[in-house]
Amino acid sequence: MLACLQLAADVGDRPVVTIEGLAESGTIHPMQQAFLDEDAFQCGYCTPGQIMSAVACIAEGHADTDDAIREAMSGNLCRCAVYPNIVAAVRQAKLAMAEG
């Protein structure tokens, strides 16, 4: 669910995962690491939304090709235009997430 379209009052008892909640036991999530490794951000303004969408992209099975990744991520705009790096980060994280 996109946070910008979901009223907090409508969430009820369902769990909510934020960018901060991706890290476990002091270790950053593979997607966060991939964004660092691939320089997939510049100003950082869109980075939390990009990372959360990228995690969902993989979880929902939309990361089989670069075109599929671009389509799944098309709702997130990046003013700095690091889209090729974002796609590379999703590819890297998909492998890391499958291993772990």
Phi and psi restraints in degrees (value plus and minus 20) as a CYANA .aco file:
   2 LEU   PHI     -95.6   -55.6
   2 LEU   PSI     104.5   144.5
   3 ALA   PHI     -79.4   -39.4
   3 ALA   PSI     -51.9   -11.9
   4 CYS   PHI     -93.1   -53.1
   4 CYS   PSI     -32.1     7.9
   5 LEU   PHI    -131.6   -91.6
   5 LEU   PSI     -19.7    20.3
   6 GLN   PHI    -132.8   -92.8
   6 GLN   PSI     102.6   142.6
   7 LEU   PHI     -95.0   -55.0
   7 LEU   PSI     113.8   153.8
   8 ALA   PHI     -77.7   -37.7
   8 ALA   PSI     -56.7   -16.7
   9 ALA   PHI     -84.6   -44.6
   9 ALA   PSI     -44.7    -4.7
  10 ASP   PHI    -106.0   -66.0
  10 ASP   PSI     -26.9    13.1
  11 VAL   PHI     -90.9   -50.9
  11 VAL   PSI     -57.2   -17.2
  12 GLY   PHI      46.2    86.2
  12 GLY   PSI    -152.5  -112.5
  13 ASP   PHI    -111.9   -71.9
  13 ASP   PSI     -17.9    22.1
  14 ARG   PHI     -90.6   -50.6
  14 ARG   PSI     125.7   165.7
  15 PRO   PHI     -89.7   -49.7
  15 PRO   PSI     128.3   168.3
  16 VAL   PHI    -143.7  -103.7
  16 VAL   PSI     106.2   146.2
  17 VAL   PHI    -127.7   -87.7
  17 VAL   PSI     107.8   147.8
  18 THR   PHI    -128.3   -88.3
  18 THR   PSI     154.9   194.9
  19 ILE   PHI     -77.7   -37.7
  19 ILE   PSI     -57.9   -17.9
  20 GLU   PHI     -88.0   -48.0
  20 GLU   PSI     -49.4    -9.4
  21 GLY   PHI     -98.4   -58.4
  21 GLY   PSI     -26.9    13.1
  22 LEU   PHI     -92.2   -52.2
  22 LEU   PSI     -51.9   -11.9
  23 ALA   PHI     -90.8   -50.8
  23 ALA   PSI     121.3   161.3
  24 GLU   PHI    -146.8  -106.8
  24 GLU   PSI     111.4   151.4
  25 SER   PHI      32.5    72.5
  25 SER   PSI      18.3    58.3
  26 GLY   PHI      59.5    99.5
  26 GLY   PSI     -16.2    23.8
  27 THR   PHI    -128.1   -88.1
  27 THR   PSI     109.6   149.6
  28 ILE   PHI     -89.9   -49.9
  28 ILE   PSI     135.8   175.8
  29 HIS   PHI     -86.4   -46.4
  29 HIS   PSI     129.9   169.9
  30 PRO   PHI     -74.1   -34.1
  30 PRO   PSI     -51.8   -11.8
  31 MET   PHI     -90.3   -50.3
  31 MET   PSI     -61.4   -21.4
  32 GLN   PHI     -81.5   -41.5
  32 GLN   PSI     -61.8   -21.8
  33 GLN   PHI     -85.1   -45.1
  33 GLN   PSI     -60.1   -20.1
  34 ALA   PHI     -84.5   -44.5
  34 ALA   PSI     -59.3   -19.3
  35 PHE   PHI     -82.9   -42.9
  35 PHE   PSI     -57.7   -17.7
  36 LEU   PHI     -87.7   -47.7
  36 LEU   PSI     -67.7   -27.7
  37 ASP   PHI     -82.6   -42.6
  37 ASP   PSI     -57.4   -17.4
  38 GLU   PHI    -116.4   -76.4
  38 GLU   PSI     -12.5    27.5
  39 ASP   PHI      30.4    70.4
  39 ASP   PSI      30.4    70.4
  40 ALA   PHI    -110.1   -70.1
  40 ALA   PSI       4.0    44.0
  41 PHE   PHI    -174.6  -134.6
  41 PHE   PSI     136.7   176.7
  42 GLN   PHI    -148.8  -108.8
  42 GLN   PSI     -94.1   -54.1
  43 CYS   PHI     -95.4   -55.4
  43 CYS   PSI     -45.5    -5.5
  44 GLY   PHI      69.7   109.7
  44 GLY   PSI     -27.0    13.0
  45 TYR   PHI     -80.5   -40.5
  45 TYR   PSI     -64.0   -24.0
  46 CYS   PHI    -112.9   -72.9
  46 CYS   PSI     -25.9    14.1
  47 THR   PHI     -77.7   -37.7
  47 THR   PSI     -66.3   -26.3
  48 PRO   PHI     -77.9   -37.9
  48 PRO   PSI     -65.1   -25.1
  49 GLY   PHI     -86.2   -46.2
  49 GLY   PSI     -58.9   -18.9
  50 GLN   PHI     -82.1   -42.1
  50 GLN   PSI     -66.3   -26.3
  51 ILE   PHI     -85.3   -45.3
  51 ILE   PSI     -65.2   -25.2
  52 MET   PHI     -83.4   -43.4
  52 MET   PSI     -60.6   -20.6
  53 SER   PHI     -87.3   -47.3
  53 SER   PSI     -56.4   -16.4
  54 ALA   PHI     -86.8   -46.8
  54 ALA   PSI     -59.8   -19.8
  55 VAL   PHI     -82.2   -42.2
  55 VAL   PSI     -64.3   -24.3
  56 ALA   PHI     -85.0   -45.0
  56 ALA   PSI     -58.3   -18.3
  57 CYS   PHI     -75.4   -35.4
  57 CYS   PSI     -65.8   -25.8
  58 ILE   PHI     -91.2   -51.2
  58 ILE   PSI     -66.1   -26.1
  59 ALA   PHI     -80.4   -40.4
  59 ALA   PSI     -53.2   -13.2
  60 GLU   PHI    -110.0   -70.0
  60 GLU   PSI     -18.7    21.3
  61 GLY   PHI      59.0    99.0
  61 GLY   PSI       8.2    48.2
  62 HIS   PHI    -125.2   -85.2
  62 HIS   PSI       2.8    42.8
  63 ALA   PHI    -138.9   -98.9
  63 ALA   PSI      13.2    53.2
  64 ASP   PHI     -96.9   -56.9
  64 ASP   PSI     -51.1   -11.1
  65 THR   PHI    -156.8  -116.8
  65 THR   PSI     144.4   184.4
  66 ASP   PHI     -81.3   -41.3
  66 ASP   PSI     -59.6   -19.6
  67 ASP   PHI     -84.0   -44.0
  67 ASP   PSI     -59.0   -19.0
  68 ALA   PHI     -86.2   -46.2
  68 ALA   PSI     -59.0   -19.0
  69 ILE   PHI     -83.1   -43.1
  69 ILE   PSI     -66.6   -26.6
  70 ARG   PHI     -79.4   -39.4
  70 ARG   PSI     -62.3   -22.3
  71 GLU   PHI     -84.4   -44.4
  71 GLU   PSI     -65.8   -25.8
  72 ALA   PHI     -85.4   -45.4
  72 ALA   PSI     -51.2   -11.2
  73 MET   PHI    -114.3   -74.3
  73 MET   PSI     -17.7    22.3
  74 SER   PHI     -84.6   -44.6
  74 SER   PSI     -36.7     3.3
  75 GLY   PHI    -100.0   -60.0
  75 GLY   PSI     -28.9    11.1
  76 ASN   PHI    -124.9   -84.9
  76 ASN   PSI     101.1   141.1
  77 LEU   PHI    -119.5   -79.5
  77 LEU   PSI     120.8   160.8
  78 CYS   PHI    -142.3  -102.3
  78 CYS   PSI      93.4   133.4
  79 ARG   PHI     -84.2   -44.2
  79 ARG   PSI     -49.7    -9.7
  80 CYS   PHI    -103.2   -63.2
  80 CYS   PSI     -30.1     9.9
  81 ALA   PHI      41.8    81.8
  81 ALA   PSI      26.6    66.6
  82 VAL   PHI    -114.9   -74.9
  82 VAL   PSI      12.6    52.6
  83 TYR   PHI     -74.1   -34.1
  83 TYR   PSI     -62.7   -22.7
  84 PRO   PHI     -80.5   -40.5
  84 PRO   PSI     -56.2   -16.2
  85 ASN   PHI     -90.7   -50.7
  85 ASN   PSI     -55.1   -15.1
  86 ILE   PHI     -84.9   -44.9
  86 ILE   PSI     -64.6   -24.6
  87 VAL   PHI     -81.0   -41.0
  87 VAL   PSI     -63.2   -23.2
  88 ALA   PHI     -82.4   -42.4
  88 ALA   PSI     -59.4   -19.4
  89 ALA   PHI     -84.8   -44.8
  89 ALA   PSI     -60.4   -20.4
  90 VAL   PHI     -84.1   -44.1
  90 VAL   PSI     -63.0   -23.0
  91 ARG   PHI     -79.7   -39.7
  91 ARG   PSI     -66.1   -26.1
  92 GLN   PHI     -82.1   -42.1
  92 GLN   PSI     -67.3   -27.3
  93 ALA   PHI     -86.1   -46.1
  93 ALA   PSI     -54.3   -14.3
  94 LYS   PHI     -79.1   -39.1
  94 LYS   PSI     -63.6   -23.6
  95 LEU   PHI     -84.7   -44.7
  95 LEU   PSI     -66.0   -26.0
  96 ALA   PHI     -84.4   -44.4
  96 ALA   PSI     -58.4   -18.4
  97 MET   PHI     -90.2   -50.2
  97 MET   PSI     -52.4   -12.4
  98 ALA   PHI     -89.9   -49.9
  98 ALA   PSI     -53.5   -13.5
  99 GLU   PHI     -95.7   -55.7
  99 GLU   PSI     -53.6   -13.6
